[in-house]
Amino acid sequence: MNTASFTTQRHLSRRAVLRGLGISLGLPVLEAMTPAFAAVPETRQAKRFVGISLALGLHNPHLVPETAGRDYKPSQYLQSLQDIRQDFTVISGSSHPGVSGGHTAEGSIFSACPNQRGATSRNTISLDQLMAKQLGHETRFPSLVLNTNSQSSPAYTENGAMIPAENNAMKLFAKLFVNDNAAEQERQTELIRRGRSVMDVVGAEAKTLMREVGSGDRDKLDAWFTSVRDLEQRLIANEEWIRKPKPKVNAKAPTQIPRDNEVAVERIYLDIIHLALATDSTRFVTLHVTGNAVTGLDGVDESYHGLSHHGMNEEKLRQLAIVEQGMINEWGGFLRRLKADSMLDETMVLMTSNLGNASSHDNKNMPVLFAGGGFKHGQHLAFDQKNNYPLPNLYLSTLHRLGLQEESFATSTGGMDGLI
């Protein structure tokens, strides 16, 4: 290649170059690419993301401050977080466009995929899994998908398949920090090798089939075949990690899960997540909080779900506030631990829910607390409560913060306004 043609190519956009190569992937900006793509701003500061989703929402009147901006007066729920006020942003008046259906919208929490009630639709890739797809190869576990009570999760693959969550904290701790014996290592290696051989057979059959179908089906098969190759590469990476020792931590595995106190269960999972991040075992985590038992909390004698359907009953709201304050306090404690370990500036931590008003199963005005990642926080971004701002814009901003130059995410219209 002569100097003139090289100079011309250096001025092409990243997207144009990718399309010219026949691919359309949101690749990270590499250092070697910087001269060629000088027009693309380098915004990466964060390298980790933790998404915490609450299946039963948060009562907005207790969460959302009455005033906006950096001088906002803290709401009832935010009083306990004022020592870390400059480390998080409160976002109100936002939701996922086209998403409704109450609890059935849980699958869209991190995918923002439109999911109208009663409509048949396939989900799209969730935020955490897009991050893991591009950057997850750098750690033993590309991502952790967790649930405090069941195997349901808001984590979805690019093919729209839900990833079952790990819902056993003791197994999770062992998976992260307890070395497998030689026999177990060999068993895992053999399973991976069998998986790779199956991928070889299926891949060969797919290539044969592609010669026998029309162009529309070939496109579908090509997309499917690409996902098969991606899976094969992940299997190879997993095999390399099997015989590497796991990190040692100065913490004991949980021995008992308090099933009458969902706040305490959340704390156990957040403690393990903190250890996983601190040991760089993974960088992308989702935790779905779904447990219903909260009578172990002082002053609470009803189920979490029952309290969420408060109908503005004063006693139910009093008890619900105890539960939800506990959830927020645990989130705050997690931020403080990350900050003490100098990890918060490199870790984006989001707490949200698909329900803005759990009592009426409303998916508008989602509760959103967003921390870390090197953003300038300490503010309340207050958007229109009736004409909600697209929350996928925040998701796009998180991708850009990781250095992934995606043009959009789900129904986003750009990066989030006011997030510096």
C-alpha positions as CSV (number, residue, x, y, z in Angstrom):
1,M,0.0,0.0,0.0
2,N,1.5,3.4,-1.0
3,T,1.6,6.4,1.3
4,A,-1.2,8.3,-0.4
5,S,-3.7,5.4,-0.1
6,F,-2.7,4.8,3.5
7,T,-3.3,8.5,4.3
8,T,-6.7,8.4,2.7
9,Q,-7.7,5.3,4.7
10,R,-6.6,7.0,7.9
11,H,-9.4,9.5,7.5
12,L,-12.2,7.0,7.1
13,S,-14.7,6.6,10.0
14,R,-14.4,3.4,12.1
15,R,-17.9,2.4,10.9
16,A,-17.1,2.9,7.3
17,V,-13.9,0.7,7.6
18,L,-15.9,-2.0,9.4
19,R,-18.6,-2.0,6.8
20,G,-15.9,-2.2,4.1
21,L,-14.6,-5.3,5.7
22,G,-18.1,-6.8,5.7
23,I,-18.7,-6.7,9.4
24,S,-20.7,-4.5,11.7
25,L,-19.5,-4.9,15.2
26,G,-19.0,-2.3,18.0
27,L,-15.3,-2.9,18.4
28,P,-13.3,-1.2,21.2
29,V,-11.1,1.6,20.2
30,L,-7.6,0.2,20.3
31,E,-4.5,2.3,20.9
32,A,-3.1,1.3,17.5
33,M,-6.3,2.8,15.9
34,T,-6.0,6.2,17.5
35,P,-4.1,7.9,14.7
36,A,-6.3,6.5,12.0
37,F,-9.5,7.4,13.9
38,A,-8.5,10.7,15.4
39,A,-12.1,12.0,14.9
40,V,-13.4,9.5,17.4
41,P,-13.1,11.0,21.0
42,E,-11.5,8.7,23.5
43,T,-13.9,8.6,26.4
44,R,-13.0,5.3,28.1
45,Q,-12.5,5.6,31.8
46,A,-14.7,2.8,33.2
47,K,-13.8,-0.9,32.7
48,R,-16.5,-2.5,34.8
49,F,-20.3,-2.5,35.0
50,V,-22.7,-3.8,37.7
51,G,-26.4,-3.7,37.0
52,I,-28.7,-4.2,40.0
53,S,-32.4,-4.7,39.1
54,L,-35.2,-4.7,41.7
55,A,-38.2,-6.8,40.5
56,L,-40.6,-4.8,42.7
57,G,-39.4,-1.3,42.0
58,L,-38.9,1.7,44.4
59,H,-41.6,4.0,45.6
60,N,-40.8,7.2,43.6
61,P,-42.3,9.7,46.1
62,H,-39.7,8.5,48.6
63,L,-36.9,8.3,46.1
64,V,-37.1,11.2,43.7
65,P,-35.9,14.6,45.0
66,E,-38.4,17.5,44.7
67,T,-35.7,19.7,43.1
68,A,-33.4,19.1,40.2
69,G,-29.7,19.9,39.5
70,R,-26.7,19.8,41.7
71,D,-28.3,21.5,44.6
72,Y,-31.2,19.1,44.9
73,K,-32.7,18.4,48.4
74,P,-32.2,14.7,49.2
75,S,-35.4,12.7,49.3
76,Q,-36.3,10.4,52.2
77,Y,-34.5,7.4,50.7
78,L,-31.3,9.4,49.8
79,Q,-30.6,10.8,53.2
80,S,-28.4,7.9,54.1
81,L,-26.2,8.4,51.0
82,Q,-25.2,12.0,51.5
83,D,-21.6,11.1,52.4
84,I,-21.2,9.7,48.8
85,R,-23.5,12.3,47.2
86,Q,-20.8,13.3,44.7
87,D,-20.4,9.7,43.5
88,F,-23.9,9.1,42.1
89,T,-26.6,10.6,39.9
90,V,-30.4,10.4,40.5
91,I,-32.3,10.1,37.2
92,S,-36.1,10.6,37.1
93,G,-38.6,10.8,34.3
94,S,-37.0,8.1,32.2
95,S,-38.2,4.7,30.8
96,H,-37.8,2.3,27.9
97,P,-39.8,3.5,24.9
98,G,-42.3,0.8,23.7
99,V,-42.0,-1.3,26.9
100,S,-45.1,-2.1,28.9
101,G,-46.7,-5.1,30.5
102,G,-45.9,-4.7,34.2
103,H,-43.9,-7.6,35.5
104,T,-43.6,-9.2,32.0
105,A,-41.3,-6.3,31.1
106,E,-38.6,-7.7,33.4
107,G,-36.8,-9.1,30.4
108,S,-36.3,-5.6,29.0
109,I,-34.7,-4.0,32.0
110,F,-31.2,-4.2,30.5
111,S,-32.1,-4.9,26.8
112,A,-34.6,-2.0,26.5
113,C,-36.3,-4.2,23.8
114,P,-39.9,-3.0,23.1
115,N,-42.2,-5.6,24.6
116,Q,-45.9,-4.7,24.3
117,R,-48.3,-6.6,26.5
118,G,-49.7,-9.6,24.6
119,A,-47.3,-9.2,21.7
120,T,-45.1,-12.0,20.5
121,S,-41.5,-10.7,20.2
122,R,-38.0,-11.9,20.7
123,N,-35.7,-10.1,23.1
124,T,-32.5,-8.5,22.0
125,I,-29.0,-8.5,23.6
126,S,-28.9,-7.0,27.1
127,L,-26.4,-4.3,28.0
128,D,-24.2,-6.5,30.2
129,Q,-24.0,-9.2,27.6
130,L,-23.0,-6.7,24.8
131,M,-20.2,-5.5,27.1
132,A,-19.2,-9.1,27.9
133,K,-19.2,-10.0,24.2
134,Q,-16.7,-7.3,23.3
135,L,-14.6,-7.2,26.5
136,G,-15.4,-10.3,28.6
137,H,-12.5,-12.4,27.3
138,E,-10.1,-10.4,29.5
139,T,-11.2,-12.3,32.7
140,R,-12.0,-15.8,33.8
141,F,-15.7,-15.2,33.8
142,P,-16.9,-12.9,30.9
143,S,-19.9,-12.0,33.0
144,L,-21.8,-13.0,36.1
145,V,-25.6,-13.3,35.9
146,L,-27.1,-13.6,39.4
147,N,-30.5,-13.7,41.1
148,T,-31.2,-13.7,44.8
149,N,-34.0,-16.2,44.6
150,S,-34.6,-17.8,41.2
151,Q,-32.9,-18.6,37.9
152,S,-34.8,-15.9,35.9
153,S,-32.7,-13.0,34.7
154,P,-32.8,-9.8,32.6
155,A,-29.6,-11.0,30.8
156,Y,-30.1,-12.0,27.2
157,T,-27.8,-13.2,24.4
158,E,-27.7,-11.6,21.0
159,N,-30.1,-14.3,19.8
160,G,-32.7,-13.3,22.4
161,A,-32.1,-16.2,24.8
162,M,-32.3,-15.6,28.5
163,I,-29.2,-16.6,30.4
164,P,-30.2,-18.6,33.6
165,A,-29.0,-16.9,36.7
166,E,-26.9,-18.4,39.5
167,N,-29.2,-18.2,42.5
168,N,-27.1,-20.0,45.1
169,A,-24.6,-17.7,46.9
170,M,-22.6,-20.6,48.3
171,K,-22.1,-22.2,44.9
172,L,-21.2,-18.7,43.5
173,F,-18.5,-18.3,46.1
174,A,-17.1,-21.7,45.3
175,K,-17.2,-21.1,41.6
176,L,-15.2,-17.9,42.0
177,F,-12.7,-18.8,44.7
178,V,-12.5,-22.5,45.4
179,N,-10.1,-24.5,43.2
180,D,-11.4,-27.6,41.6
181,N,-9.6,-30.9,42.1
182,A,-7.8,-32.6,39.3
183,A,-10.7,-34.9,38.5
184,E,-13.2,-32.0,38.2
185,Q,-10.7,-30.0,36.0
186,E,-10.5,-33.0,33.7
187,R,-14.2,-33.4,33.6
188,Q,-14.7,-29.7,32.7
189,T,-12.0,-29.9,30.0
190,E,-13.7,-33.0,28.5
191,L,-17.1,-31.3,28.5
192,I,-15.6,-28.3,26.7
193,R,-13.8,-30.4,24.1
194,R,-17.1,-32.3,23.5
195,G,-18.8,-29.0,23.0
196,R,-16.2,-27.9,20.5
197,S,-16.6,-31.1,18.6
198,V,-20.3,-30.6,18.5
199,M,-19.7,-27.1,17.2
200,D,-17.5,-28.5,14.4
201,V,-20.3,-30.9,13.3
202,V,-23.1,-28.4,13.5
203,G,-20.9,-25.8,11.7
204,A,-20.2,-28.2,8.8
205,E,-23.9,-29.1,8.4
206,A,-24.8,-25.4,8.4
207,K,-22.3,-24.7,5.6
208,T,-23.9,-27.5,3.6
209,L,-27.4,-26.3,4.3
210,M,-26.5,-22.7,3.2
211,R,-25.9,-24.0,-0.3
212,E,-29.4,-25.4,-0.5
213,V,-31.6,-22.5,0.8
214,G,-32.6,-19.0,-0.5
215,S,-30.9,-15.7,0.2
216,G,-33.2,-14.9,3.1
217,D,-32.5,-18.1,4.9
218,R,-28.8,-17.8,4.1
219,D,-28.7,-14.6,6.0
220,K,-30.4,-16.2,9.0
221,L,-28.0,-19.1,8.9
222,D,-25.0,-16.9,8.6
223,A,-26.1,-15.0,11.7
224,W,-26.6,-18.2,13.5
225,F,-23.3,-19.6,12.3
226,T,-21.5,-16.5,13.6
227,S,-23.0,-17.1,17.0
228,V,-21.7,-20.7,16.9
229,R,-18.2,-19.5,16.1
230,D,-18.4,-17.0,19.0
231,L,-19.5,-19.8,21.3
232,E,-16.6,-21.9,20.1
233,Q,-14.2,-19.2,20.9
234,R,-15.6,-18.8,24.4
235,L,-15.2,-22.5,25.0
236,I,-11.6,-22.3,24.0
237,A,-11.0,-19.4,26.4
238,N,-12.8,-21.3,29.2
239,E,-10.5,-24.3,28.7
240,E,-7.4,-22.1,29.1
241,W,-8.7,-20.9,32.5
242,I,-9.6,-24.3,33.9
243,R,-6.1,-25.2,35.2
244,K,-5.2,-21.7,36.3
245,P,-5.6,-21.3,40.1
246,K,-8.4,-19.2,41.4
247,P,-7.7,-16.1,43.5
248,K,-7.4,-16.4,47.3
249,V,-9.6,-14.0,49.3
250,N,-9.7,-13.1,53.0
251,A,-13.4,-13.9,53.3
252,K,-15.4,-17.0,54.3
253,A,-18.0,-18.5,52.1
254,P,-21.6,-17.8,53.2
255,T,-23.0,-20.8,55.2
256,Q,-26.5,-19.7,55.7
257,I,-28.9,-17.6,53.6
258,P,-31.5,-15.6,55.7
259,R,-34.6,-16.4,53.6
260,D,-36.8,-14.2,55.6
261,N,-34.7,-11.1,54.9
262,E,-34.2,-10.2,51.2
263,V,-32.1,-7.1,52.2
264,A,-29.6,-9.4,53.9
265,V,-29.5,-11.7,50.9
266,E,-28.8,-8.7,48.7
267,R,-25.9,-7.8,51.0
268,I,-24.4,-11.3,50.7
269,Y,-24.5,-11.1,46.9
270,L,-23.0,-7.6,46.8
271,D,-20.2,-8.7,49.1
272,I,-19.3,-11.6,46.7
273,I,-19.6,-9.3,43.7
274,H,-17.2,-6.9,45.3
275,L,-14.7,-9.7,45.8
276,A,-15.2,-10.9,42.2
277,L,-14.4,-7.4,40.9
278,A,-11.5,-6.8,43.3
279,T,-9.8,-10.0,42.1
280,D,-10.6,-9.2,38.5
281,S,-12.5,-12.5,38.1
282,T,-15.1,-10.7,36.1
283,R,-16.0,-7.1,35.1
284,F,-19.6,-7.3,34.1
285,V,-22.3,-8.4,36.5
286,T,-26.1,-8.3,36.8
287,L,-27.9,-9.0,40.0
288,H,-31.7,-9.4,39.9
289,V,-33.4,-9.0,43.3
290,T,-36.6,-11.1,43.3
291,G,-37.0,-12.5,46.8
292,N,-40.4,-12.0,48.5
293,A,-39.7,-12.7,52.1
294,V,-38.9,-9.7,54.3
295,T,-40.5,-10.4,57.6
296,G,-37.1,-10.8,59.1
297,L,-36.7,-7.1,59.0
298,D,-37.8,-5.2,62.2
299,G,-41.2,-3.6,61.7
300,V,-42.2,-5.7,58.7
301,D,-44.9,-8.4,58.9
302,E,-46.0,-8.7,55.3
303,S,-44.5,-10.0,52.1
304,Y,-42.5,-7.8,49.8
305,H,-44.9,-8.3,46.9
306,G,-47.9,-7.6,49.1
307,L,-46.3,-4.3,50.3
308,S,-45.5,-3.3,46.7
309,H,-49.2,-3.3,46.0
310,H,-49.8,-0.7,48.7
311,G,-52.6,1.3,47.1
312,M,-51.3,4.3,49.1
313,N,-52.2,2.6,52.4
314,E,-50.2,4.3,55.1
315,E,-49.2,1.2,57.0
316,K,-48.2,-0.7,53.9
317,L,-46.1,2.3,52.8
318,R,-44.4,2.5,56.2
319,Q,-43.4,-1.1,56.0
320,L,-42.4,-0.9,52.3
321,A,-40.1,2.1,53.2
322,I,-38.2,-0.1,55.6
323,V,-37.6,-2.7,52.9
324,E,-36.7,-0.3,50.2
325,Q,-34.5,1.9,52.4
326,G,-32.6,-1.3,53.2
327,M,-32.2,-2.1,49.5
328,I,-30.8,1.4,48.9
329,N,-28.6,1.3,51.9
330,E,-27.0,-1.9,50.7
331,W,-26.4,-0.3,47.3
332,G,-24.7,2.6,49.1
333,G,-22.6,0.3,51.2
334,F,-21.4,-1.5,48.0
335,L,-20.4,1.9,46.5
336,R,-18.4,2.8,49.7
337,R,-16.5,-0.5,49.5
338,L,-15.6,0.1,45.8
339,K,-14.6,3.7,46.7
340,A,-12.4,2.5,49.6
341,D,-10.6,0.2,47.2
342,S,-10.1,2.9,44.6
343,M,-12.4,1.0,42.2
344,L,-15.5,3.2,41.9
345,D,-14.1,5.6,39.2
346,E,-13.6,2.5,37.0
347,T,-16.8,0.8,37.9
348,M,-20.3,1.9,36.7
349,V,-23.0,0.8,39.1
350,L,-26.7,1.1,38.2
351,M,-29.7,0.4,40.3
352,T,-33.1,0.3,38.5
353,S,-36.3,-1.7,37.9
354,N,-38.7,-2.3,35.1
355,L,-41.5,-1.0,37.4
356,G,-41.9,2.7,38.0
357,N,-45.0,2.2,40.1
358,A,-45.2,-1.4,41.3
359,S,-48.6,-0.9,42.9
360,S,-50.2,-0.2,39.5
361,H,-47.7,-2.3,37.4
362,D,-46.6,0.9,35.5
363,N,-43.4,0.7,33.5
364,K,-43.0,4.5,33.2
365,N,-40.8,6.7,35.4
366,M,-38.4,3.9,36.3
367,P,-36.3,4.4,39.4
368,V,-32.7,5.0,38.4
369,L,-29.6,5.5,40.5
370,F,-26.3,5.6,38.6
371,A,-22.8,5.8,40.2
372,G,-19.1,5.6,39.4
373,G,-17.4,5.2,36.0
374,G,-15.6,8.5,36.2
375,F,-18.7,10.6,35.4
376,K,-19.3,13.9,37.1
377,H,-22.1,13.0,39.5
378,G,-23.7,14.7,42.5
379,Q,-26.9,15.7,40.6
380,H,-30.5,15.0,40.0
381,L,-31.3,14.7,36.2
382,A,-35.0,15.4,36.2
383,F,-36.8,14.6,32.9
384,D,-40.5,14.8,32.0
385,Q,-42.7,12.6,34.2
386,K,-45.3,12.4,31.5
387,N,-43.2,12.3,28.3
388,N,-40.4,10.2,29.6
389,Y,-36.8,10.5,28.4
390,P,-35.3,7.3,26.8
391,L,-33.3,5.4,29.4
392,P,-31.5,3.5,26.6
393,N,-29.5,6.8,26.1
394,L,-27.9,6.1,29.5
395,Y,-27.0,2.6,28.3
396,L,-25.4,4.0,25.2
397,S,-23.3,6.4,27.4
398,T,-22.1,3.4,29.5
399,L,-21.0,1.6,26.3
400,H,-19.1,4.7,25.1
401,R,-17.5,5.0,28.6
402,L,-16.1,1.5,28.1
403,G,-14.6,2.6,24.8
404,L,-17.2,0.8,22.7
405,Q,-18.2,3.1,19.9
406,E,-21.8,1.8,19.3
407,E,-23.9,4.2,17.2
408,S,-27.1,3.2,19.2
409,F,-28.5,0.8,21.7
410,A,-32.1,-0.5,21.4
411,T,-34.3,2.7,21.1
412,S,-31.6,5.2,22.1
413,T,-31.5,8.6,20.4
414,G,-28.0,9.4,21.6
415,G,-26.0,9.6,24.8
416,M,-27.7,10.8,27.9
417,D,-28.2,14.6,28.2
418,G,-26.7,16.1,31.3
419,L,-24.4,13.2,32.1
420,I,-20.8,14.6,32.1
